[in-house]
Amino acid sequence: MISQGSSGSYFIRNTDSEIISVFKPKDEEPYGQLNPKWTKWMHKICCPCCFGRSCLVPNQGYLSEAGASIVDEKLVLDIVPKTKVVHLASEVFHYHANDRMKIRMRRFATEQWPTTIGKRVSQDLPLKVGSFQVFVKGYKDAEVQLEEFKSDVLPPHLERALQLEFERLVVLDYIIRNTDRGNDNWLLRYEEPTIHGELNDVDISLDTSRSEEKRWSLITPSEEQGSVKIAAIDNGLAFPFKHPDEWRTCKTSLTRLYIQL
């Protein structure tokens, strides 16, 4: 189970133990009955009046995740990893104690009477419905990557590319009416271009900003390389059925980034 987030989410691996996707079961969402995160359970029990968002349909985050992927595909934004609704079962998922007890009893009965009861009962855990999102590789949390950009200035062509990617993110959130977009639920992938040439150490020590400009000037237009790409994840709090009744503060760092771009 992934430790981050307020709901139960799991990495899905292939036969080579490589992470290929992220699965979020419906009944383990923040509103779900089997949410394994005890902090959200305490929040729901002790402060029910302050729990969740009244403008969203409860326990439908997995559909919101898949819906955001469909909108991204139709608008050709290419920032949301492919997401589908699937049914999966696994021992690591959070099941009710009664379900696990039933499975243990069925497996015991199958071992004792394999030719009679064993042929009639299922030994598998119940399937869980949820969102199945492709895992993107080479990305970092936006908070981490933006901090690195403060010390490593982007070249002009990649700065423009980042602005276009961020504008696509804004368009997506506007269309799906996303109610939760902070630096913890979108990712950045940055591939630095190759520098042809060397800088004088004296120039670097005299003026860092000028040395950065000179550094990127060594890249000719025909040699522009590198890339910057945004991945919009955690779209489970979108598609509200009405206008929000409460005011919510905007992420300061996200606003500052948009102003800079």
C-alpha positions in Angstrom: 0.0 0.0 0.0 1.2 3.5 -0.8 1.8 5.5 2.4 1.0 8.9 0.8 -2.5 10.1 0.3 -5.8 9.9 2.3 -7.1 6.6 0.8 -6.0 3.1 0.1 -3.9 2.9 -3.1 -1.6 0.2 -4.3 1.3 -0.2 -6.7 0.6 -3.0 -9.3 3.6 -4.9 -10.4 4.2 -7.2 -13.4 5.9 -10.6 -13.3 9.3 -8.9 -13.3 8.4 -6.9 -10.1 8.3 -3.7 -12.1 5.6 -1.1 -11.1 3.2 -0.7 -14.0 0.2 1.0 -12.5 -1.6 2.4 -9.4 -4.9 0.9 -8.3 -7.3 2.8 -6.0 -10.3 0.7 -4.8 -13.7 2.3 -4.5 -14.3 1.0 -1.0 -10.9 2.3 0.3 -11.5 5.9 -0.7 -11.7 8.6 2.0 -15.5 8.1 2.1 -15.2 4.3 1.8 -16.1 1.9 4.5 -12.7 0.1 4.3 -10.4 3.1 4.1 -7.2 1.7 5.8 -5.9 5.2 6.7 -6.8 5.6 10.4 -6.4 9.3 10.4 -9.2 9.8 7.9 -11.3 7.3 9.9 -10.8 9.4 13.0 -11.6 12.6 11.0 -14.8 11.0 9.7 -15.9 9.8 13.2 -14.9 12.8 15.3 -15.6 15.6 12.8 -18.3 14.4 10.4 -19.5 18.0 9.7 -16.0 19.0 8.5 -15.3 15.8 6.5 -15.1 15.8 2.7 -16.6 18.2 0.2 -20.3 18.7 0.0 -20.2 19.5 -3.7 -18.9 16.0 -4.7 -20.8 12.7 -4.9 -19.3 10.5 -2.1 -17.3 7.5 -2.9 -17.1 8.2 -6.7 -13.4 9.2 -6.9 -12.5 6.2 -9.1 -15.0 7.4 -11.7 -13.5 10.9 -11.5 -10.0 9.5 -12.1 -11.2 7.6 -15.3 -13.3 10.6 -16.4 -10.3 12.9 -16.2 -8.4 10.5 -18.4 -11.2 10.5 -21.0 -11.4 14.3 -21.1 -7.6 14.4 -21.5 -7.8 12.0 -24.4 -10.6 13.9 -26.1 -8.9 17.3 -25.8 -5.5 15.8 -26.7 -3.9 17.4 -23.7 -1.6 14.4 -23.0 -1.0 15.1 -19.4 -3.2 12.5 -17.6 -1.8 9.0 -17.5 -4.2 6.5 -19.1 -6.8 5.5 -16.5 -9.5 2.8 -16.6 -12.0 1.2 -14.3 -11.1 -2.4 -13.5 -11.9 -5.2 -11.0 -9.0 -6.7 -9.1 -8.5 -8.9 -6.0 -5.3 -9.3 -3.9 -4.3 -10.4 -0.5 -2.7 -7.0 0.2 -6.0 -5.2 -0.3 -7.9 -4.1 2.8 -10.9 -6.5 3.2 -13.4 -6.8 5.9 -12.6 -9.4 8.6 -15.7 -11.4 7.7 -14.6 -11.7 4.1 -11.2 -13.0 5.1 -12.7 -15.5 7.5 -15.0 -16.8 4.8 -12.1 -17.4 2.5 -10.1 -19.2 5.2 -13.1 -21.5 5.9 -13.6 -22.2 2.1 -9.9 -23.0 1.7 -10.0 -25.3 4.7 -13.1 -27.1 3.4 -11.5 -27.5 0.0 -8.4 -29.1 1.5 -10.5 -31.5 3.5 -13.0 -32.4 0.8 -11.4 -31.5 -2.6 -13.7 -33.8 -4.6 -17.0 -32.5 -3.2 -17.1 -29.1 -1.6 -13.8 -28.1 -3.3 -15.4 -28.2 -6.7 -18.3 -26.0 -5.8 -16.9 -23.1 -3.7 -14.6 -20.3 -4.8 -11.3 -19.7 -2.9 -10.7 -16.3 -4.3 -11.1 -13.0 -2.5 -14.0 -10.7 -3.7 -13.1 -8.5 -6.6 -12.7 -4.8 -5.9 -13.7 -2.1 -8.4 -11.5 0.9 -8.7 -9.3 3.1 -10.9 -6.3 1.6 -12.7 -3.8 4.3 -13.7 -0.7 3.7 -15.7 2.5 4.4 -13.7 4.7 7.1 -15.2 8.4 6.7 -14.9 11.1 9.4 -14.6 8.8 11.9 -12.9 9.3 13.7 -9.7 6.9 15.4 -7.3 6.2 19.0 -8.5 7.3 20.4 -5.1 10.7 18.7 -5.5 11.3 19.6 -9.1 10.2 23.3 -8.7 12.7 23.7 -5.8 15.4 22.4 -8.2 14.4 24.9 -10.8 15.3 27.7 -8.4 19.0 26.7 -8.5 19.0 25.3 -12.1 17.5 27.9 -14.4 15.6 26.6 -17.4 16.7 27.4 -20.9 14.3 29.7 -22.8 12.8 27.0 -25.1 12.1 24.7 -22.1 10.7 27.5 -20.0 8.2 28.1 -22.8 7.5 24.4 -23.0 6.8 24.3 -19.2 4.4 27.2 -19.6 2.5 25.4 -22.3 2.3 22.2 -20.2 1.1 24.2 -17.2 -1.6 25.9 -19.3 -2.8 22.5 -20.3 -3.1 21.5 -16.7 -5.1 24.7 -16.0 -7.4 23.8 -18.9 -7.9 20.3 -17.7 -8.8 21.4 -14.1 -11.2 24.0 -15.4 -13.0 21.5 -17.6 -13.3 18.8 -15.0 -13.9 21.4 -12.2 -11.1 19.9 -10.1 -11.4 20.8 -6.4 -8.0 19.7 -5.3 -4.8 20.6 -7.2 -1.7 21.2 -5.2 2.0 20.5 -5.7 1.5 17.1 -4.2 -0.8 15.7 -6.9 1.0 16.6 -10.2 4.4 15.5 -11.4 7.2 16.9 -13.5 9.8 15.2 -15.7 12.8 17.3 -16.7 15.5 16.2 -19.1 18.3 18.8 -19.3 19.7 19.6 -22.7 23.2 18.8 -23.7 25.6 21.8 -23.4 28.1 22.2 -26.3 31.1 24.1 -25.1 32.7 25.3 -21.8 32.3 28.3 -19.6 35.2 30.3 -18.1 35.4 29.7 -14.3 36.0 33.4 -13.8 32.7 34.3 -15.5 30.8 31.9 -13.3 32.3 33.3 -10.1 31.6 36.9 -11.1 27.9 36.7 -12.0 25.8 33.6 -11.6 22.8 34.9 -13.6 25.0 36.0 -16.5 26.8 32.7 -16.5 23.4 30.9 -16.7 22.4 33.0 -19.7 25.8 32.4 -21.4 25.5 28.7 -20.6 22.2 28.3 -22.4 23.5 30.5 -25.3 25.8 27.7 -26.2 22.8 25.8 -27.5 22.0 26.7 -31.0 18.4 26.6 -32.3 19.1 23.5 -34.4 20.5 21.7 -31.3 17.7 22.5 -28.9 17.3 19.4 -26.8 15.9 18.4 -23.5 12.2 18.2 -22.5 9.8 19.1 -19.7 6.6 17.2 -19.1 3.7 17.4 -16.6 1.7 14.4 -15.4 -1.7 15.2 -13.7 -2.4 12.5 -11.1 -4.9 12.3 -8.3 -7.9 13.5 -10.1 -10.4 11.8 -7.8 -11.9 15.1 -6.4 -13.3 16.5 -9.7 -16.7 16.6 -11.5 -18.7 18.3 -8.7 -22.5 18.2 -9.1 -22.9 21.8 -7.8 -20.9 24.9 -7.1 -18.8 24.5 -3.9 -20.5 26.0 -0.8 -17.2 26.7 1.0 -14.2 28.9 0.2 -10.9 27.0 -0.2 -7.5 28.6 -0.2 -5.3 28.4 -3.3 -1.9 26.8 -3.1 0.6 29.7 -2.8 3.4 28.0 -4.6 1.1 27.0 -7.5 -0.1 30.5 -7.9 3.4 31.9 -7.7 4.5 29.5 -10.5 1.7 30.6 -12.8 2.6 34.3 -12.2 6.2 33.6 -13.0 5.3 31.8 -16.2 
